[in-house]
Amino acid sequence: MVTDGELAVAVSRVSDAGCAPSVAHATAYADAIAALSADRTVIPIRYGCLFPSRAQVREFMRTCRAEFATLLDELDGCVEMGVRVLLSRAGCPVRQRRRRTTKLDSGKAYLTERSAAYARRDSERQTGAATAAAIRRAFSRLSVQSREVSAVMGQNLLVSMCFLIRREHIEAFRRKFRRLQEQCAYRLLVSGPWAPYSFVAANEPGAVR
């Protein structure tokens, strides 16, 4: 631990060979964060951040002290829980490569196809947004913050949601999830508790590289 006043940063000494990114290194990094966050509030710094000396680590801490303090206050006593929803893209045809043609009606057919594709996309976005809103409401009394993102996966739409909750609400969150899972027509998955990765990535102190 490198300490400066009430703040502390967990560091490891690495060789040049140890700087190369790998699954093993990333997994070890995640394991270290999980161990540290088991009984304290942590700010996960982006994987691969390097400093040439302990003195520069302390300088980084002093430069970002106000940002760290604000973020630690927001995250204090909280963990991250994840909920994923898999929505079927019913009626969405498999895309196929079309032969080029010089017929005059090919332009109209192309525009009709594109219009239908845009309509499907808008419908999927609305479905994803409505589903996320319903799940967000279900956990509103247990969560401090929430975030979500949607992505198309083949013939399915995946809605990934992250909730920042108090540690003491973990079991209540899981019970609420099980009740929601029984009532929901879609496939739901839960994960966590994790360190609050999703709630520090957008404004990581110091924009560390």
Secondary structure, DSSP 8 states (H G I E B T S, - for coil): -EEETTEEE------TGGGS--HHHHHHHHHHHHHHHTSS------TT---SSHHHHHHHHHHTHHHHHHHHHHHTTEEEEEEEEEEE-TT------------THHHHHHHHHHHHHHHHHHHHHHHHHHHHHHHHHHTTTTEEEEEEEEEEETTEEEEEEEEEEEGGGHHHHHHHHHHHHHH-SSEEEEEEEE--GGGTGGG-GGG--
